[in-house]
Amino acid sequence: MVITESDLRELWRNGRGQLPAFPPGTRFSPAAQDFLKAQRLEVRFEAAAAPAPGASAAGPARPEWDRPGAFPVVLSGPLPVCAECGQPLQRKPEHLTQIDAGRFAPKTSPRLKLRGRVDSLHALAMLCAAQARRVQLPELAGHLDSLAAYCREILSAEYHARPPAPLSLAGYDEETLHQISHWPDRHLGLAHLVPGAGDPEIMHWLNVLRTQAREAEVAALEAFPATGWPDPTGLGAGLAHALNRLSSAVYVLELLFKSGPLSWKVTG
């Protein structure tokens, strides 16, 4: 990892004149080195963390869905049919795309619009994780990686017409995440927050991610209007529920960042 002068200034400003410890192997651009000399700042590096007693070297167990992404489409089995005419398709027309293993549908289908929303949400979660790493917030970045993986779980569930797996994040199950997002004062001793001009840039990235999760939730209910609330058993309701809890999880990350557990660790 190479730290630029701009990165360094942001870290220095957020640490109120101090710098966090950097991961071993971090390098600094020439301009960043000049800034360190000008401000007479000492660079400290993190020690390699030892596993906690009783923990495996690989860390705590992750949900089955929390894994790196892979190309999702495997073409096998009978030829898919057109959802409009019911005929098998040897070649996919430009205006259609595969909606599940057996059918093609127009790209204007509400279900495919939902898929595009969740795909964009996944890309934004990965971008937020990259931003968190850039400003030396690896724990926050790891949680954002998990939320990106959960977007992939939602996409898989939509494609295969099954309920998404429950979300868990930062040691919280989905119901606890929902409770914290509604009553942060009870759980974290923190009032509801609205990001403002004085907040670091990463807070605004998180807030954009939260808003896009809410937009995707609405798209799920529009794509499956017959199975939306209050019916808890339909596919649309399951997808909307998963996206609602994902937006709650992003808000919880904002709260944990604001209250300190996921913010910069600055030592004397």
DOKEKOL-979617 format. One record per residue (C-alpha): x, y negated, z; residue number from 1; residue in three letters. Coordinates in nm, 2 decimals, padded with zeros to 4 digits. Example, Ala and Ser with C-alpha at 12.3 -4.5 7.8 and 13.67 -1.06 7.14 Angstrom:
% DOKEKOL-979617
PAVEX:x:y:z:n:res
PAVEX:01.23:00.45:00.78:1:ALA
PAVEX:01.37:00.11:00.71:2:SER
% end
This chain:
% DOKEKOL-979617
PAVEX:x:y:z:n:res
PAVEX:00.00:00.00:00.00:1:MET
PAVEX:00.13:-00.35:-00.10:2:VAL
PAVEX:00.01:-00.65:00.11:3:ILE
PAVEX:-00.01:-00.98:-00.08:4:THR
PAVEX:00.03:-01.32:00.07:5:GLU
PAVEX:-00.35:-01.37:00.04:6:SER
PAVEX:-00.41:-01.04:00.23:7:ASP
PAVEX:-00.16:-01.15:00.50:8:LEU
PAVEX:-00.32:-01.49:00.55:9:ARG
PAVEX:-00.66:-01.34:00.59:10:GLU
PAVEX:-00.53:-01.08:00.85:11:LEU
PAVEX:-00.34:-01.36:01.03:12:TRP
PAVEX:-00.65:-01.59:01.04:13:ARG
PAVEX:-00.88:-01.31:01.16:14:ASN
PAVEX:-00.63:-01.21:01.43:15:GLY
PAVEX:-00.61:-01.57:01.54:16:ARG
PAVEX:-00.24:-01.61:01.47:17:GLY
PAVEX:-00.15:-01.24:01.52:18:GLN
PAVEX:-00.12:-00.95:01.29:19:LEU
PAVEX:-00.25:-00.59:01.34:20:PRO
PAVEX:-00.02:-00.29:01.32:21:ALA
PAVEX:00.02:-00.17:00.96:22:PHE
PAVEX:00.02:00.20:00.84:23:PRO
PAVEX:00.36:00.35:00.79:24:PRO
PAVEX:00.50:00.28:00.44:25:GLY
PAVEX:00.31:-00.05:00.39:26:THR
PAVEX:00.51:-00.29:00.17:27:ARG
PAVEX:00.49:-00.66:00.14:28:PHE
PAVEX:00.50:-00.87:-00.18:29:SER
PAVEX:00.78:-01.13:-00.20:30:PRO
PAVEX:00.53:-01.42:-00.13:31:ALA
PAVEX:00.40:-01.22:00.17:32:ALA
PAVEX:00.76:-01.18:00.30:33:GLN
PAVEX:00.81:-01.56:00.26:34:ASP
PAVEX:00.49:-01.62:00.46:35:PHE
PAVEX:00.62:-01.38:00.74:36:LEU
PAVEX:00.95:-01.57:00.76:37:LYS
PAVEX:00.78:-01.91:00.76:38:ALA
PAVEX:00.54:-01.82:01.04:39:GLN
PAVEX:00.81:-01.62:01.22:40:ARG
PAVEX:00.57:-01.32:01.24:41:LEU
PAVEX:00.69:-00.98:01.35:42:GLU
PAVEX:00.56:-00.68:01.15:43:VAL
PAVEX:00.45:-00.37:01.36:44:ARG
PAVEX:00.37:-00.03:01.22:45:PHE
PAVEX:00.13:00.22:01.35:46:GLU
PAVEX:00.26:00.54:01.51:47:ALA
PAVEX:00.13:00.87:01.37:48:ALA
PAVEX:-00.18:00.96:01.56:49:ALA
PAVEX:-00.18:01.29:01.75:50:ALA
PAVEX:-00.49:01.50:01.75:51:PRO
PAVEX:-00.71:01.46:02.06:52:ALA
PAVEX:-00.71:01.75:02.31:53:PRO
PAVEX:-00.93:02.03:02.18:54:GLY
PAVEX:-00.96:01.87:01.83:55:ALA
PAVEX:-00.84:02.03:01.52:56:SER
PAVEX:-00.58:01.87:01.31:57:ALA
PAVEX:-00.84:01.82:01.04:58:ALA
PAVEX:-01.05:01.61:01.27:59:GLY
PAVEX:-01.42:01.65:01.37:60:PRO
PAVEX:-01.64:01.86:01.15:61:ALA
PAVEX:-01.82:01.66:00.88:62:ARG
PAVEX:-02.16:01.73:00.73:63:PRO
PAVEX:-02.16:01.95:00.43:64:GLU
PAVEX:-02.25:01.66:00.20:65:TRP
PAVEX:-01.95:01.44:00.33:66:ASP
PAVEX:-01.69:01.55:00.07:67:ARG
PAVEX:-01.52:01.40:-00.23:68:PRO
PAVEX:-01.72:01.35:-00.54:69:GLY
PAVEX:-01.71:01.57:-00.85:70:ALA
PAVEX:-01.87:01.54:-01.19:71:PHE
PAVEX:-02.23:01.64:-01.13:72:PRO
PAVEX:-02.36:01.79:-01.45:73:VAL
PAVEX:-02.30:02.15:-01.54:74:VAL
PAVEX:-02.47:02.26:-01.86:75:LEU
PAVEX:-02.59:02.62:-01.85:76:SER
PAVEX:-02.91:02.82:-01.89:77:GLY
PAVEX:-03.20:02.76:-02.13:78:PRO
PAVEX:-03.21:02.45:-02.35:79:LEU
PAVEX:-03.38:02.16:-02.17:80:PRO
PAVEX:-03.71:02.04:-02.32:81:VAL
PAVEX:-03.84:01.69:-02.40:82:CYS
PAVEX:-04.06:01.57:-02.11:83:ALA
PAVEX:-04.29:01.39:-02.36:84:GLU
PAVEX:-04.34:01.66:-02.63:85:CYS
PAVEX:-04.23:01.98:-02.45:86:GLY
PAVEX:-04.00:02.10:-02.73:87:GLN
PAVEX:-03.64:02.23:-02.67:88:PRO
PAVEX:-03.37:01.98:-02.77:89:LEU
PAVEX:-03.05:02.10:-02.94:90:GLN
PAVEX:-02.90:01.75:-02.92:91:ARG
PAVEX:-02.99:01.47:-02.68:92:LYS
PAVEX:-03.14:01.16:-02.85:93:PRO
PAVEX:-02.99:00.83:-02.75:94:GLU
PAVEX:-03.31:00.71:-02.58:95:HIS
PAVEX:-03.34:01.02:-02.36:96:LEU
PAVEX:-03.13:01.15:-02.07:97:THR
PAVEX:-03.15:01.47:-01.86:98:GLN
PAVEX:-03.38:01.42:-01.57:99:ILE
PAVEX:-03.33:01.77:-01.42:100:ASP
PAVEX:-03.20:02.11:-01.54:101:ALA
PAVEX:-03.49:02.17:-01.76:102:GLY
PAVEX:-03.61:01.83:-01.90:103:ARG
PAVEX:-03.50:01.52:-02.08:104:PHE
PAVEX:-03.69:01.20:-02.02:105:ALA
PAVEX:-03.69:00.84:-02.16:106:PRO
PAVEX:-03.42:00.62:-02.00:107:LYS
PAVEX:-03.70:00.38:-01.90:108:THR
PAVEX:-03.85:00.64:-01.66:109:SER
PAVEX:-03.89:00.50:-01.31:110:PRO
PAVEX:-03.71:00.81:-01.18:111:ARG
PAVEX:-03.40:00.72:-01.40:112:LEU
PAVEX:-03.42:00.36:-01.29:113:LYS
PAVEX:-03.40:00.49:-00.93:114:LEU
PAVEX:-03.10:00.71:-01.02:115:ARG
PAVEX:-02.93:00.40:-01.16:116:GLY
PAVEX:-03.00:00.21:-00.84:117:ARG
PAVEX:-02.84:00.48:-00.63:118:VAL
PAVEX:-02.55:00.51:-00.87:119:ASP
PAVEX:-02.49:00.14:-00.83:120:SER
PAVEX:-02.52:00.17:-00.46:121:LEU
PAVEX:-02.26:00.44:-00.46:122:HIS
PAVEX:-02.02:00.22:-00.66:123:ALA
PAVEX:-02.07:-00.07:-00.42:124:LEU
PAVEX:-02.01:00.15:-00.12:125:ALA
PAVEX:-01.68:00.26:-00.27:126:MET
PAVEX:-01.59:-00.10:-00.35:127:LEU
PAVEX:-01.67:-00.20:00.01:128:CYS
PAVEX:-01.44:00.08:00.13:129:ALA
PAVEX:-01.16:-00.05:-00.09:130:ALA
PAVEX:-01.21:-00.40:00.05:131:GLN
PAVEX:-01.20:-00.26:00.41:132:ALA
PAVEX:-00.87:-00.09:00.33:133:ARG
PAVEX:-00.73:-00.40:00.17:134:ARG
PAVEX:-00.78:-00.60:00.50:135:VAL
PAVEX:-00.65:-00.31:00.72:136:GLN
PAVEX:-00.98:-00.17:00.85:137:LEU
PAVEX:-00.92:00.20:00.79:138:PRO
PAVEX:-01.19:00.33:01.03:139:GLU
PAVEX:-01.45:00.11:00.87:140:LEU
PAVEX:-01.33:00.23:00.53:141:ALA
PAVEX:-01.37:00.59:00.63:142:GLY
PAVEX:-01.73:00.53:00.74:143:HIS
PAVEX:-01.80:00.36:00.40:144:LEU
PAVEX:-01.65:00.66:00.22:145:ASP
PAVEX:-01.91:00.87:00.41:146:SER
PAVEX:-02.19:00.65:00.30:147:LEU
PAVEX:-02.07:00.68:-00.06:148:ALA
PAVEX:-02.08:01.05:-00.02:149:ALA
PAVEX:-02.44:01.03:00.12:150:TYR
PAVEX:-02.53:00.84:-00.20:151:CYS
PAVEX:-02.41:01.14:-00.39:152:ARG
PAVEX:-02.62:01.36:-00.17:153:GLU
PAVEX:-02.93:01.15:-00.25:154:ILE
PAVEX:-02.86:01.17:-00.62:155:LEU
PAVEX:-02.82:01.55:-00.60:156:SER
PAVEX:-03.14:01.58:-00.40:157:ALA
PAVEX:-03.33:01.37:-00.66:158:GLU
PAVEX:-03.20:01.57:-00.95:159:TYR
PAVEX:-03.28:01.90:-00.79:160:HIS
PAVEX:-03.61:01.78:-00.64:161:ALA
PAVEX:-03.52:01.87:-00.28:162:ARG
PAVEX:-03.52:01.68:00.04:163:PRO
PAVEX:-03.19:01.50:00.11:164:PRO
PAVEX:-02.99:01.63:00.41:165:ALA
PAVEX:-03.01:01.41:00.73:166:PRO
PAVEX:-02.76:01.13:00.75:167:LEU
PAVEX:-02.51:01.11:01.03:168:SER
PAVEX:-02.24:00.85:01.07:169:LEU
PAVEX:-01.99:00.73:01.33:170:ALA
PAVEX:-02.11:01.00:01.58:171:GLY
PAVEX:-02.47:00.89:01.55:172:TYR
PAVEX:-02.76:01.10:01.40:173:ASP
PAVEX:-03.01:00.93:01.17:174:GLU
PAVEX:-03.27:00.86:01.44:175:GLU
PAVEX:-03.01:00.70:01.66:176:THR
PAVEX:-02.89:00.49:01.37:177:LEU
PAVEX:-03.25:00.38:01.31:178:HIS
PAVEX:-03.30:00.29:01.68:179:GLN
PAVEX:-02.97:00.09:01.70:180:ILE
PAVEX:-03.07:-00.10:01.39:181:SER
PAVEX:-03.40:-00.20:01.54:182:HIS
PAVEX:-03.28:-00.27:01.90:183:TRP
PAVEX:-02.91:-00.35:01.90:184:PRO
PAVEX:-02.95:-00.54:02.23:185:ASP
PAVEX:-03.05:-00.22:02.40:186:ARG
PAVEX:-02.78:00.00:02.25:187:HIS
PAVEX:-02.48:-00.23:02.19:188:LEU
PAVEX:-02.56:-00.54:02.40:189:GLY
PAVEX:-02.57:-00.75:02.08:190:LEU
PAVEX:-02.85:-00.96:01.93:191:ALA
PAVEX:-02.96:-00.91:01.57:192:HIS
PAVEX:-02.71:-01.08:01.34:193:LEU
PAVEX:-02.73:-01.28:01.03:194:VAL
PAVEX:-02.39:-01.32:00.85:195:PRO
PAVEX:-02.28:-01.68:00.84:196:GLY
PAVEX:-02.02:-01.90:00.68:197:ALA
PAVEX:-01.77:-01.83:00.96:198:GLY
PAVEX:-01.77:-01.45:00.92:199:ASP
PAVEX:-01.49:-01.26:00.74:200:PRO
PAVEX:-01.55:-01.16:00.38:201:GLU
PAVEX:-01.58:-00.80:00.47:202:ILE
PAVEX:-01.90:-00.88:00.67:203:MET
PAVEX:-02.06:-01.02:00.36:204:HIS
PAVEX:-01.96:-00.71:00.15:205:TRP
PAVEX:-02.14:-00.50:00.41:206:LEU
PAVEX:-02.44:-00.72:00.40:207:ASN
PAVEX:-02.47:-00.70:00.02:208:VAL
PAVEX:-02.44:-00.32:00.05:209:LEU
PAVEX:-02.73:-00.32:00.30:210:ARG
PAVEX:-02.95:-00.53:00.08:211:THR
PAVEX:-02.89:-00.30:-00.22:212:GLN
PAVEX:-02.98:00.01:-00.01:213:ALA
PAVEX:-03.32:-00.16:00.06:214:ARG
PAVEX:-03.37:-00.23:-00.31:215:GLU
PAVEX:-03.30:00.14:-00.38:216:ALA
PAVEX:-03.56:00.24:-00.12:217:GLU
PAVEX:-03.82:00.03:-00.30:218:VAL
PAVEX:-03.72:00.19:-00.63:219:ALA
PAVEX:-03.78:00.54:-00.48:220:ALA
PAVEX:-04.13:00.45:-00.38:221:LEU
PAVEX:-04.20:00.30:-00.72:222:GLU
PAVEX:-04.06:00.61:-00.89:223:ALA
PAVEX:-04.28:00.85:-00.69:224:PHE
PAVEX:-04.59:00.65:-00.60:225:PRO
PAVEX:-04.81:00.95:-00.54:226:ALA
PAVEX:-04.57:01.09:-00.28:227:THR
PAVEX:-04.48:00.77:-00.10:228:GLY
PAVEX:-04.58:00.67:00.25:229:TRP
PAVEX:-04.77:00.78:00.45:230:PRO
PAVEX:-04.72:01.13:00.30:231:ASP
PAVEX:-04.39:01.25:00.47:232:PRO
PAVEX:-04.37:01.57:00.26:233:THR
PAVEX:-04.33:01.44:-00.10:234:GLY
PAVEX:-04.00:01.40:-00.28:235:LEU
PAVEX:-04.04:01.02:-00.31:236:GLY
PAVEX:-04.10:00.99:00.06:237:ALA
PAVEX:-03.79:01.20:00.14:238:GLY
PAVEX:-03.57:00.99:-00.09:239:LEU
PAVEX:-03.71:00.66:00.05:240:ALA
PAVEX:-03.65:00.79:00.40:241:HIS
PAVEX:-03.29:00.87:00.32:242:ALA
PAVEX:-03.23:00.53:00.17:243:LEU
PAVEX:-03.40:00.36:00.46:244:ASN
PAVEX:-03.17:00.53:00.70:245:ARG
PAVEX:-02.87:00.45:00.48:246:LEU
PAVEX:-02.95:00.08:00.50:247:SER
PAVEX:-02.99:00.12:00.88:248:SER
PAVEX:-02.64:00.28:00.89:249:ALA
PAVEX:-02.49:-00.01:00.70:250:VAL
PAVEX:-02.64:-00.26:00.94:251:TYR
PAVEX:-02.50:-00.05:01.23:252:VAL
PAVEX:-02.16:-00.08:01.07:253:LEU
PAVEX:-02.21:-00.46:01.06:254:GLU
PAVEX:-02.30:-00.46:01.43:255:LEU
PAVEX:-02.00:-00.24:01.52:256:LEU
PAVEX:-01.78:-00.47:01.33:257:PHE
PAVEX:-01.92:-00.78:01.49:258:LYS
PAVEX:-01.91:-00.64:01.84:259:SER
PAVEX:-01.55:-00.51:01.81:260:GLY
PAVEX:-01.53:-00.13:01.77:261:PRO
PAVEX:-01.47:-00.15:01.40:262:LEU
PAVEX:-01.29:-00.48:01.39:263:SER
PAVEX:-00.92:-00.56:01.39:264:TRP
PAVEX:-00.72:-00.41:01.68:265:LYS
PAVEX:-00.47:-00.68:01.78:266:VAL
PAVEX:-00.23:-00.61:02.06:267:THR
PAVEX:00.02:-00.85:02.22:268:GLY
% end
